[in-house]
Structures are given as structure tokens and as C-alpha cells.
Amino acid sequence: YFERVLAIELMAYAEDCWLLQVADITQTDRLDSMRRDFVANVSHELRTPLTVLSGFVETLQEMEVDAEARQRYVHIMGEQSQRMQSIVEDLLRLSSIESAPPPPDQPVDMARLIDKLHRDAEALSGGRHRIVLDSEGQGNLLGSESELVSALANLVSNAVRYTPSGGTITLIWRVSAAGAEFAVQDTGIGIEPEHIPRLTERFYRVDRGRSRSAGGTGLGLAIAKHCLSRHQATLEITSTPGAGSRFAANFPAGRVTGG
Ligand code: ADP
């Protein structure tokens, strides 16, 4: 069956003459409801840390607490304000990518970019994982370095955050006549198939508690997908629950330059 939203208006046009106007507002209605959901999500995400923060402020104002408790409370307050800052920064990043036109294309030195991602992964992991680099073929990408870093660094940091200690994270870079692929393969917790199509939705998380304790905002993959689609790249996600995941960004040949 069809599920459309129609706006129907009956107007007196002239004497004995009526005008029936039927407009298909399905798309507008859908956008409106997405916008409402988004505002509700943002409010909810910010309200949680705010409630914790204001609770501790009140406690510190109204109760006598010893130095040790005070230190603990201040630490939690610091974490919560850091959390709000990450959410706001990610929201601003998302809105700037959505509203601004794509920056002019530049050749992006991929060897340098991947080396930086490798070092960032090592730093984030702090020696808890084996980080492997697997690169084949020569070539660079045409695009925006800052947007590519945003997208690819998110895939790398997710792999580190969702892989228990002792796991392996492989950064893969392949260039061929068909295009280029940057993939991150991990031996982490994996994802049940029903979640995969929704991962790039804003604020969608498989396990809210785990994402929060790993410092996530639920916006990383939404930002990554947006940055990638500005480069005509697709994000392919494959995963085996309990065994690991692979997030691959596939760039068309037209985005590959030099060698
Ligand atoms: P978050 O800030 O929560 O990590 P993202 O948008 O980056 O938000 O990712 C959305 C969700 O996708 C995560 O909360 C997590 O459930 C899942 N996810 C992302 N990357 C991985 C991965 N490498 N392994 C397992 N789950 C992942």
C-alpha cells in the first residue's frame, strides 16, 4: 500500500466554483518529523550530563563533604562537562558540513594521512592492541584533507574503542584501477546484523552505556558518512558479532590521483 501524506484544501474560487488543492507533502512531513526527533535527541543527550552536573553542584553547595568526596565529585563534574563539550563539538561539526559547500578539492597525501592515523591509533590504544598497517598500490585522494581525516579517524577510533585489550586493528589502504579503499578491520565486539543499517544515523548506538563509557557521542559515523558522501565514497560495514568488524570507505577512480 501507499503511505503518503497529503494536504487537502478546499477553497471558494468564484461563485459556484470551488478549488480543491491536493499537495503531496510526504517529503516535508518526513523532514519535519526528522527535525523534531533530532531536537528531542539533542535535548535528551545534553540533559543527562547536565542533570548529573547540577546534582553535584547542589550537593557541594548544601552539604558538608570531606576533601576526598569533594575531589571525587569534581572529577565526575569534569567528565560530564567534557561529555557535553564533545557532543556540542560534534554537532557543530555536523552542522558545518551539512550547511557549508564542500571545500575545493586538493590532492591529499595519503601516505602521510595514514601514517598520522596509525600514530593516533597507537596513542589511543596505549599499547593495549596490536595495530597493523597493510597498504598496497600507489595513489592519493582528491578532496578535503580535514573532512577525510574526520571520517577516517572516526573509523580508527571506533575500532580501538570497541576492541577489547589484546585485539588487533588493521588499517588497510588499497589503490587499483577501480578506485581506492581505506578500511579498518578489528577483532572487537562486533555488531549484530540488525543494527548495521542504522549505525550512521545520528545518536544511534548499539549499546548506549558502552558508547558513553568509551567517550562516544553517537555522532561519529553520521559525520563520517556525510564527509565520505561529499567525496562520492560509500561506507561498507561488515561484522561478525563477537569476532570483529570491518568498516570500509570506497572511493571511485575519479577521486584517485597521482601515485
Ligand atoms: P559512538 O560515539 O557511540 O561510537 P558512532 O556514530 O561512531 O558513535 O558509532 C555508532 C555505534 O556503532 C557505536 O555506538 C557502536 O555501537 C557501533 N560501532 C561503531 N564502530 C564499531 C566497531 N568498530 N565495533 C563495534 N561496534 C561499533
Boltz pocket constraint, residues with backbone or C-beta under 6 A from the ligand:
constraints:
  - pocket:
      binder: B
      contacts: [[A, 154], [A, 155], [A, 158], [A, 159], [A, 162], [A, 186], [A, 188], [A, 189], [A, 190], [A, 191], [A, 199], [A, 200], [A, 201], [A, 204], [A, 205], [A, 206], [A, 207], [A, 211], [A, 212], [A, 215], [A, 216], [A, 217], [A, 218], [A, 219], [A, 220], [A, 221], [A, 222], [A, 245]]
      max_distance: 6.0
